[in-house]
Amino acid sequence: MISDQIIEFAQQATRYANDRTDAEGYNWDLIRDEHFANLVAQYEREQCAKLCEQQDEQNTQYRYDYRRGVLDCADAIRQRGNQ
């Protein structure tokens, strides 16, 4: 992850927290920090899933069940964000 991405995530998290200032008893810092952490985690999951897919693309000589397992792994990594 490069600094430009970190800055963009921080800006997105700030905007997200600003949009929730109407809630009574809100904690702006907590809302911003949680959203920032979620954005970073989502980015990292996607990078890991892409590594799995690259393994599939680079190893086309392997059997279908191996390659299907690699792609299933990529899908499982992405699904962790939906839990």
Biopython code that builds the backbone (N, CA, C, O; Angstrom):
import numpy as np
from Bio.PDB.StructureBuilder import StructureBuilder

atoms = [
    (1, "MET", "N", (0.848, -1.166, 0.000)),
    (1, "MET", "CA", (0.000, 0.000, 0.000)),
    (1, "MET", "C", (0.897, 1.232, 0.000)),
    (1, "MET", "O", (1.850, 1.322, 0.774)),
    (2, "ILE", "N", (0.584, 2.158, -0.860)),
    (2, "ILE", "CA", (1.402, 3.365, -0.954)),
    (2, "ILE", "C", (0.729, 4.505, -0.196)),
    (2, "ILE", "O", (-0.459, 4.443, 0.121)),
    (3, "SER", "N", (1.508, 5.545, 0.087)),
    (3, "SER", "CA", (1.004, 6.637, 0.915)),
    (3, "SER", "C", (-0.200, 7.330, 0.295)),
    (3, "SER", "O", (-1.076, 7.797, 1.024)),
    (4, "ASP", "N", (-0.268, 7.411, -1.029)),
    (4, "ASP", "CA", (-1.435, 8.024, -1.672)),
    (4, "ASP", "C", (-2.718, 7.266, -1.332)),
    (4, "ASP", "O", (-3.768, 7.872, -1.120)),
    (5, "GLN", "N", (-2.624, 5.943, -1.282)),
    (5, "GLN", "CA", (-3.797, 5.141, -0.927)),
    (5, "GLN", "C", (-4.186, 5.362, 0.527)),
    (5, "GLN", "O", (-5.372, 5.454, 0.846)),
    (6, "ILE", "N", (-3.206, 5.446, 1.402)),
    (6, "ILE", "CA", (-3.482, 5.679, 2.821)),
    (6, "ILE", "C", (-4.153, 7.028, 3.012)),
    (6, "ILE", "O", (-5.111, 7.149, 3.776)),
    (7, "ILE", "N", (-3.653, 8.036, 2.320)),
    (7, "ILE", "CA", (-4.258, 9.368, 2.407)),
    (7, "ILE", "C", (-5.690, 9.335, 1.887)),
    (7, "ILE", "O", (-6.583, 9.919, 2.501)),
    (8, "GLU", "N", (-5.918, 8.667, 0.773)),
    (8, "GLU", "CA", (-7.274, 8.559, 0.224)),
    (8, "GLU", "C", (-8.203, 7.841, 1.195)),
    (8, "GLU", "O", (-9.343, 8.268, 1.381)),
    (9, "PHE", "N", (-7.741, 6.760, 1.818)),
    (9, "PHE", "CA", (-8.559, 6.052, 2.805)),
    (9, "PHE", "C", (-8.871, 6.957, 3.998)),
    (9, "PHE", "O", (-9.994, 6.952, 4.502)),
    (10, "ALA", "N", (-7.893, 7.725, 4.445)),
    (10, "ALA", "CA", (-8.109, 8.640, 5.570)),
    (10, "ALA", "C", (-9.138, 9.709, 5.203)),
    (10, "ALA", "O", (-9.994, 10.051, 6.019)),
    (11, "GLN", "N", (-9.061, 10.226, 4.001)),
    (11, "GLN", "CA", (-10.036, 11.228, 3.559)),
    (11, "GLN", "C", (-11.432, 10.624, 3.465)),
    (11, "GLN", "O", (-12.411, 11.249, 3.873)),
    (12, "GLN", "N", (-11.524, 9.412, 2.928)),
    (12, "GLN", "CA", (-12.825, 8.736, 2.852)),
    (12, "GLN", "C", (-13.402, 8.510, 4.245)),
    (12, "GLN", "O", (-14.596, 8.711, 4.469)),
    (13, "ALA", "N", (-12.560, 8.096, 5.170)),
    (13, "ALA", "CA", (-13.012, 7.838, 6.537)),
    (13, "ALA", "C", (-13.477, 9.133, 7.208)),
    (13, "ALA", "O", (-14.454, 9.127, 7.957)),
    (14, "THR", "N", (-12.793, 10.222, 6.947)),
    (14, "THR", "CA", (-13.185, 11.517, 7.508)),
    (14, "THR", "C", (-14.546, 11.944, 6.962)),
    (14, "THR", "O", (-15.408, 12.397, 7.715)),
    (15, "ARG", "N", (-14.736, 11.799, 5.650)),
    (15, "ARG", "CA", (-16.027, 12.150, 5.052)),
    (15, "ARG", "C", (-17.136, 11.264, 5.623)),
    (15, "ARG", "O", (-18.232, 11.740, 5.917)),
    (16, "TYR", "N", (-16.840, 9.990, 5.772)),
    (16, "TYR", "CA", (-17.809, 9.042, 6.322)),
    (16, "TYR", "C", (-18.221, 9.477, 7.727)),
    (16, "TYR", "O", (-19.411, 9.501, 8.042)),
    (17, "ALA", "N", (-17.254, 9.820, 8.569)),
    (17, "ALA", "CA", (-17.551, 10.246, 9.942)),
    (17, "ALA", "C", (-18.314, 11.573, 9.937)),
    (17, "ALA", "O", (-19.225, 11.766, 10.741)),
    (18, "ASN", "N", (-17.952, 12.470, 9.050)),
    (18, "ASN", "CA", (-18.646, 13.755, 8.984)),
    (18, "ASN", "C", (-20.115, 13.580, 8.626)),
    (18, "ASN", "O", (-20.964, 14.343, 9.086)),
    (19, "ASP", "N", (-20.416, 12.585, 7.812)),
    (19, "ASP", "CA", (-21.798, 12.345, 7.396)),
    (19, "ASP", "C", (-22.651, 11.765, 8.526)),
    (19, "ASP", "O", (-23.875, 11.708, 8.406)),
    (20, "ARG", "N", (-22.026, 11.340, 9.607)),
    (20, "ARG", "CA", (-22.758, 10.722, 10.702)),
    (20, "ARG", "C", (-22.795, 11.595, 11.953)),
    (20, "ARG", "O", (-22.983, 11.082, 13.056)),
    (21, "THR", "N", (-22.624, 12.872, 11.802)),
    (21, "THR", "CA", (-22.558, 13.764, 12.959)),
    (21, "THR", "C", (-23.919, 14.073, 13.553)),
    (21, "THR", "O", (-23.995, 14.714, 14.601)),
    (22, "ASP", "N", (-25.005, 13.633, 12.910)),
    (22, "ASP", "CA", (-26.339, 13.903, 13.430)),
    (22, "ASP", "C", (-26.726, 12.967, 14.565)),
    (22, "ASP", "O", (-27.629, 13.274, 15.344)),
    (23, "ALA", "N", (-26.065, 11.856, 14.661)),
    (23, "ALA", "CA", (-26.432, 10.866, 15.676)),
    (23, "ALA", "C", (-26.094, 11.377, 17.077)),
    (23, "ALA", "O", (-25.003, 11.894, 17.317)),
    (24, "GLU", "N", (-27.035, 11.226, 17.981)),
    (24, "GLU", "CA", (-26.803, 11.665, 19.350)),
    (24, "GLU", "C", (-25.807, 10.731, 20.035)),
    (24, "GLU", "O", (-25.946, 9.510, 19.959)),
    (25, "GLY", "N", (-24.830, 11.287, 20.687)),
    (25, "GLY", "CA", (-23.844, 10.505, 21.409)),
    (25, "GLY", "C", (-22.802, 9.836, 20.529)),
    (25, "GLY", "O", (-22.145, 8.885, 20.952)),
    (26, "TYR", "N", (-22.651, 10.323, 19.319)),
    (26, "TYR", "CA", (-21.671, 9.711, 18.421)),
    (26, "TYR", "C", (-20.255, 10.033, 18.879)),
    (26, "TYR", "O", (-20.023, 11.033, 19.559)),
    (27, "ASN", "N", (-19.340, 9.202, 18.512)),
    (27, "ASN", "CA", (-17.918, 9.433, 18.781)),
    (27, "ASN", "C", (-17.241, 9.555, 17.417)),
    (27, "ASN", "O", (-16.922, 8.548, 16.785)),
    (28, "TRP", "N", (-17.026, 10.774, 16.973)),
    (28, "TRP", "CA", (-16.507, 11.035, 15.640)),
    (28, "TRP", "C", (-15.189, 10.310, 15.395)),
    (28, "TRP", "O", (-15.007, 9.698, 14.343)),
    (29, "ASP", "N", (-14.273, 10.374, 16.352)),
    (29, "ASP", "CA", (-12.968, 9.715, 16.187)),
    (29, "ASP", "C", (-13.123, 8.208, 16.014)),
    (29, "ASP", "O", (-12.454, 7.605, 15.174)),
    (30, "LEU", "N", (-13.996, 7.603, 16.799)),
    (30, "LEU", "CA", (-14.214, 6.165, 16.717)),
    (30, "LEU", "C", (-14.831, 5.785, 15.370)),
    (30, "LEU", "O", (-14.406, 4.816, 14.742)),
    (31, "ILE", "N", (-15.827, 6.546, 14.931)),
    (31, "ILE", "CA", (-16.460, 6.284, 13.640)),
    (31, "ILE", "C", (-15.431, 6.386, 12.519)),
    (31, "ILE", "O", (-15.372, 5.517, 11.648)),
    (32, "ARG", "N", (-14.628, 7.434, 12.536)),
    (32, "ARG", "CA", (-13.601, 7.624, 11.506)),
    (32, "ARG", "C", (-12.579, 6.498, 11.541)),
    (32, "ARG", "O", (-12.246, 5.923, 10.505)),
    (33, "ASP", "N", (-12.084, 6.185, 12.725)),
    (33, "ASP", "CA", (-11.037, 5.160, 12.846)),
    (33, "ASP", "C", (-11.536, 3.773, 12.445)),
    (33, "ASP", "O", (-10.810, 3.014, 11.802)),
    (34, "GLU", "N", (-12.760, 3.442, 12.818)),
    (34, "GLU", "CA", (-13.315, 2.141, 12.438)),
    (34, "GLU", "C", (-13.478, 2.049, 10.917)),
    (34, "GLU", "O", (-13.174, 1.021, 10.312)),
    (35, "HIS", "N", (-13.954, 3.123, 10.318)),
    (35, "HIS", "CA", (-14.134, 3.098, 8.871)),
    (35, "HIS", "C", (-12.782, 3.011, 8.157)),
    (35, "HIS", "O", (-12.645, 2.296, 7.164)),
    (36, "PHE", "N", (-11.800, 3.732, 8.659)),
    (36, "PHE", "CA", (-10.456, 3.669, 8.082)),
    (36, "PHE", "C", (-9.911, 2.238, 8.162)),
    (36, "PHE", "O", (-9.368, 1.715, 7.189)),
    (37, "ALA", "N", (-10.064, 1.622, 9.325)),
    (37, "ALA", "CA", (-9.579, 0.242, 9.499)),
    (37, "ALA", "C", (-10.302, -0.708, 8.548)),
    (37, "ALA", "O", (-9.684, -1.614, 7.989)),
    (38, "ASN", "N", (-11.602, -0.507, 8.360)),
    (38, "ASN", "CA", (-12.358, -1.352, 7.429)),
    (38, "ASN", "C", (-11.877, -1.174, 5.995)),
    (38, "ASN", "O", (-11.767, -2.152, 5.255)),
    (39, "LEU", "N", (-11.590, 0.059, 5.593)),
    (39, "LEU", "CA", (-11.090, 0.303, 4.240)),
    (39, "LEU", "C", (-9.741, -0.371, 4.012)),
    (39, "LEU", "O", (-9.511, -0.971, 2.962)),
    (40, "VAL", "N", (-8.853, -0.270, 4.994)),
    (40, "VAL", "CA", (-7.536, -0.897, 4.878)),
    (40, "VAL", "C", (-7.675, -2.418, 4.822)),
    (40, "VAL", "O", (-7.021, -3.073, 4.010)),
    (41, "ALA", "N", (-8.515, -2.974, 5.674)),
    (41, "ALA", "CA", (-8.711, -4.430, 5.685)),
    (41, "ALA", "C", (-9.298, -4.911, 4.361)),
    (41, "ALA", "O", (-8.882, -5.942, 3.833)),
    (42, "GLN", "N", (-10.253, -4.175, 3.831)),
    (42, "GLN", "CA", (-10.853, -4.537, 2.544)),
    (42, "GLN", "C", (-9.801, -4.513, 1.434)),
    (42, "GLN", "O", (-9.767, -5.405, 0.587)),
    (43, "TYR", "N", (-8.956, -3.503, 1.443)),
    (43, "TYR", "CA", (-7.887, -3.403, 0.455)),
    (43, "TYR", "C", (-6.935, -4.592, 0.568)),
    (43, "TYR", "O", (-6.567, -5.193, -0.441)),
    (44, "GLU", "N", (-6.542, -4.929, 1.781)),
    (44, "GLU", "CA", (-5.608, -6.037, 1.996)),
    (44, "GLU", "C", (-6.218, -7.372, 1.589)),
    (44, "GLU", "O", (-5.538, -8.211, 0.997)),
    (45, "ARG", "N", (-7.501, -7.575, 1.905)),
    (45, "ARG", "CA", (-8.166, -8.808, 1.471)),
    (45, "ARG", "C", (-8.153, -8.919, -0.044)),
    (45, "ARG", "O", (-7.886, -9.988, -0.592)),
    (46, "GLU", "N", (-8.441, -7.819, -0.719)),
    (46, "GLU", "CA", (-8.469, -7.851, -2.179)),
    (46, "GLU", "C", (-7.086, -8.161, -2.747)),
    (46, "GLU", "O", (-6.973, -8.894, -3.729)),
    (47, "GLN", "N", (-6.040, -7.614, -2.144)),
    (47, "GLN", "CA", (-4.685, -7.899, -2.615)),
    (47, "GLN", "C", (-4.341, -9.370, -2.423)),
    (47, "GLN", "O", (-3.708, -9.973, -3.290)),
    (48, "CYS", "N", (-4.749, -9.957, -1.299)),
    (48, "CYS", "CA", (-4.501, -11.384, -1.052)),
    (48, "CYS", "C", (-5.270, -12.245, -2.054)),
    (48, "CYS", "O", (-4.731, -13.216, -2.584)),
    (49, "ALA", "N", (-6.522, -11.889, -2.310)),
    (49, "ALA", "CA", (-7.327, -12.645, -3.269)),
    (49, "ALA", "C", (-6.705, -12.580, -4.662)),
    (49, "ALA", "O", (-6.704, -13.569, -5.395)),
    (50, "LYS", "N", (-6.185, -11.426, -5.019)),
    (50, "LYS", "CA", (-5.542, -11.285, -6.329)),
    (50, "LYS", "C", (-4.290, -12.155, -6.431)),
    (50, "LYS", "O", (-3.991, -12.683, -7.502)),
    (51, "LEU", "N", (-3.560, -12.310, -5.332)),
    (51, "LEU", "CA", (-2.399, -13.208, -5.340)),
    (51, "LEU", "C", (-2.828, -14.637, -5.628)),
    (51, "LEU", "O", (-2.159, -15.351, -6.376)),
    (52, "CYS", "N", (-3.935, -15.055, -5.041)),
    (52, "CYS", "CA", (-4.455, -16.396, -5.325)),
    (52, "CYS", "C", (-4.781, -16.534, -6.801)),
    (52, "CYS", "O", (-4.417, -17.526, -7.432)),
    (53, "GLU", "N", (-5.460, -15.550, -7.348)),
    (53, "GLU", "CA", (-5.830, -15.612, -8.754)),
    (53, "GLU", "C", (-4.611, -15.613, -9.671)),
    (53, "GLU", "O", (-4.622, -16.239, -10.731)),
    (54, "GLN", "N", (-3.577, -14.918, -9.261)),
    (54, "GLN", "CA", (-2.341, -14.934, -10.052)),
    (54, "GLN", "C", (-1.724, -16.325, -10.050)),
    (54, "GLN", "O", (-1.165, -16.756, -11.059)),
    (55, "GLN", "N", (-1.821, -17.031, -8.929)),
    (55, "GLN", "CA", (-1.321, -18.405, -8.881)),
    (55, "GLN", "C", (-2.053, -19.278, -9.885)),
    (55, "GLN", "O", (-1.452, -20.130, -10.539)),
    (56, "ASP", "N", (-3.346, -19.061, -10.000)),
    (56, "ASP", "CA", (-4.131, -19.824, -10.966)),
    (56, "ASP", "C", (-3.670, -19.504, -12.383)),
    (56, "ASP", "O", (-3.496, -20.409, -13.200)),
    (57, "GLU", "N", (-3.474, -18.237, -12.675)),
    (57, "GLU", "CA", (-3.069, -17.820, -14.018)),
    (57, "GLU", "C", (-1.668, -18.325, -14.375)),
    (57, "GLU", "O", (-1.398, -18.640, -15.534)),
    (58, "GLN", "N", (-0.789, -18.401, -13.391)),
    (58, "GLN", "CA", (0.597, -18.800, -13.639)),
    (58, "GLN", "C", (0.781, -20.318, -13.671)),
    (58, "GLN", "O", (1.806, -20.808, -14.144)),
    (59, "ASN", "N", (-0.192, -21.052, -13.176)),
    (59, "ASN", "CA", (-0.041, -22.501, -13.046)),
    (59, "ASN", "C", (-1.140, -23.237, -13.802)),
    (59, "ASN", "O", (-1.819, -24.099, -13.245)),
    (60, "THR", "N", (-1.303, -22.898, -15.043)),
    (60, "THR", "CA", (-2.371, -23.507, -15.845)),
    (60, "THR", "C", (-2.120, -24.987, -16.121)),
    (60, "THR", "O", (-3.028, -25.696, -16.556)),
    (61, "GLN", "N", (-0.896, -25.461, -15.873)),
    (61, "GLN", "CA", (-0.604, -26.867, -16.139)),
    (61, "GLN", "C", (-1.128, -27.788, -15.032)),
    (61, "GLN", "O", (-1.171, -29.005, -15.212)),
    (62, "TYR", "N", (-1.527, -27.215, -13.887)),
    (62, "TYR", "CA", (-2.017, -28.051, -12.791)),
    (62, "TYR", "C", (-3.429, -28.541, -13.062)),
    (62, "TYR", "O", (-4.135, -28.015, -13.922)),
    (63, "ARG", "N", (-3.820, -29.543, -12.323)),
    (63, "ARG", "CA", (-5.143, -30.145, -12.477)),
    (63, "ARG", "C", (-6.236, -29.138, -12.102)),
    (63, "ARG", "O", (-6.011, -28.171, -11.374)),
    (64, "TYR", "N", (-7.404, -29.409, -12.624)),
    (64, "TYR", "CA", (-8.547, -28.534, -12.389)),
    (64, "TYR", "C", (-8.861, -28.369, -10.901)),
    (64, "TYR", "O", (-9.148, -27.260, -10.451)),
    (65, "ASP", "N", (-8.807, -29.474, -10.126)),
    (65, "ASP", "CA", (-9.179, -29.389, -8.713)),
    (65, "ASP", "C", (-8.226, -28.490, -7.930)),
    (65, "ASP", "O", (-8.655, -27.802, -7.004)),
    (66, "TYR", "N", (-6.922, -28.484, -8.292)),
    (66, "TYR", "CA", (-5.971, -27.575, -7.652)),
    (66, "TYR", "C", (-6.338, -26.140, -7.991)),
    (66, "TYR", "O", (-6.421, -25.278, -7.116)),
    (67, "ARG", "N", (-6.554, -25.903, -9.263)),
    (67, "ARG", "CA", (-6.865, -24.544, -9.707)),
    (67, "ARG", "C", (-8.200, -24.075, -9.130)),
    (67, "ARG", "O", (-8.329, -22.908, -8.759)),
    (68, "ARG", "N", (-9.178, -24.945, -9.048)),
    (68, "ARG", "CA", (-10.471, -24.583, -8.452)),
    (68, "ARG", "C", (-10.279, -24.230, -6.987)),
    (68, "ARG", "O", (-10.916, -23.305, -6.484)),
    (69, "GLY", "N", (-9.405, -24.959, -6.295)),
    (69, "GLY", "CA", (-9.116, -24.661, -4.894)),
    (69, "GLY", "C", (-8.503, -23.284, -4.711)),
    (69, "GLY", "O", (-8.831, -22.571, -3.763)),
    (70, "VAL", "N", (-7.620, -22.917, -5.612)),
    (70, "VAL", "CA", (-6.992, -21.592, -5.545)),
    (70, "VAL", "C", (-8.049, -20.503, -5.712)),
    (70, "VAL", "O", (-8.048, -19.510, -4.984)),
    (71, "LEU", "N", (-8.946, -20.695, -6.672)),
    (71, "LEU", "CA", (-9.988, -19.701, -6.901)),
    (71, "LEU", "C", (-11.010, -19.678, -5.758)),
    (71, "LEU", "O", (-11.529, -18.619, -5.406)),
    (72, "ASP", "N", (-11.293, -20.845, -5.184)),
    (72, "ASP", "CA", (-12.178, -20.891, -4.016)),
    (72, "ASP", "C", (-11.555, -20.134, -2.848)),
    (72, "ASP", "O", (-12.251, -19.467, -2.082)),
    (73, "CYS", "N", (-10.248, -20.247, -2.724)),
    (73, "CYS", "CA", (-9.535, -19.527, -1.663)),
    (73, "CYS", "C", (-9.673, -18.013, -1.868)),
    (73, "CYS", "O", (-9.921, -17.279, -0.911)),
    (74, "ALA", "N", (-9.515, -17.555, -3.087)),
    (74, "ALA", "CA", (-9.679, -16.125, -3.388)),
    (74, "ALA", "C", (-11.089, -15.666, -3.031)),
    (74, "ALA", "O", (-11.265, -14.591, -2.458)),
    (75, "ASP", "N", (-12.087, -16.469, -3.363)),
    (75, "ASP", "CA", (-13.469, -16.123, -3.037)),
    (75, "ASP", "C", (-13.678, -16.071, -1.520)),
    (75, "ASP", "O", (-14.358, -15.180, -1.011)),
    (76, "ALA", "N", (-13.095, -17.026, -0.810)),
    (76, "ALA", "CA", (-13.242, -17.072, 0.651)),
    (76, "ALA", "C", (-12.603, -15.847, 1.303)),
    (76, "ALA", "O", (-13.143, -15.305, 2.268)),
    (77, "ILE", "N", (-11.466, -15.411, 0.786)),
    (77, "ILE", "CA", (-10.809, -14.214, 1.320)),
    (77, "ILE", "C", (-11.717, -13.005, 1.131)),
    (77, "ILE", "O", (-11.885, -12.201, 2.048)),
    (78, "ARG", "N", (-12.288, -12.879, -0.030)),
    (78, "ARG", "CA", (-13.190, -11.736, -0.287)),
    (78, "ARG", "C", (-14.427, -11.800, 0.603)),
    (78, "ARG", "O", (-14.909, -10.762, 1.057)),
    (79, "GLN", "N", (-14.945, -12.989, 0.856)),
    (79, "GLN", "CA", (-16.145, -13.128, 1.672)),
    (79, "GLN", "C", (-15.924, -12.741, 3.127)),
    (79, "GLN", "O", (-16.883, -12.406, 3.824)),
    (80, "ARG", "N", (-14.703, -12.779, 3.594)),
    (80, "ARG", "CA", (-14.429, -12.406, 4.988)),
    (80, "ARG", "C", (-14.877, -10.987, 5.272)),
    (80, "ARG", "O", (-15.201, -10.666, 6.416)),
    (81, "GLY", "N", (-14.905, -10.139, 4.276)),
    (81, "GLY", "CA", (-15.372, -8.772, 4.474)),
    (81, "GLY", "C", (-16.875, -8.664, 4.665)),
    (81, "GLY", "O", (-17.373, -7.625, 5.097)),
    (82, "ASN", "N", (-17.599, -9.727, 4.347)),
    (82, "ASN", "CA", (-19.055, -9.711, 4.456)),
    (82, "ASN", "C", (-19.556, -10.349, 5.748)),
    (82, "ASN", "O", (-20.763, -10.481, 5.950)),
    (83, "GLN", "N", (-18.649, -10.739, 6.608)),
    (83, "GLN", "CA", (-19.045, -11.414, 7.856)),
    (83, "GLN", "C", (-19.288, -10.425, 8.961)),
    (83, "GLN", "O", (-19.628, -10.817, 10.077)),
]
sb = StructureBuilder()
sb.init_structure("model")
sb.init_model(0)
sb.init_chain("A")
sb.init_seg("    ")
for serial, (resi, resn, name, xyz) in enumerate(atoms, 1):
    if name == "N":
        sb.init_residue(resn, " ", resi, " ")
    sb.init_atom(name, np.array(xyz, "f"), 0.0, 1.0, " ", f" {name:<3s}", serial, name[0])
structure = sb.get_structure()
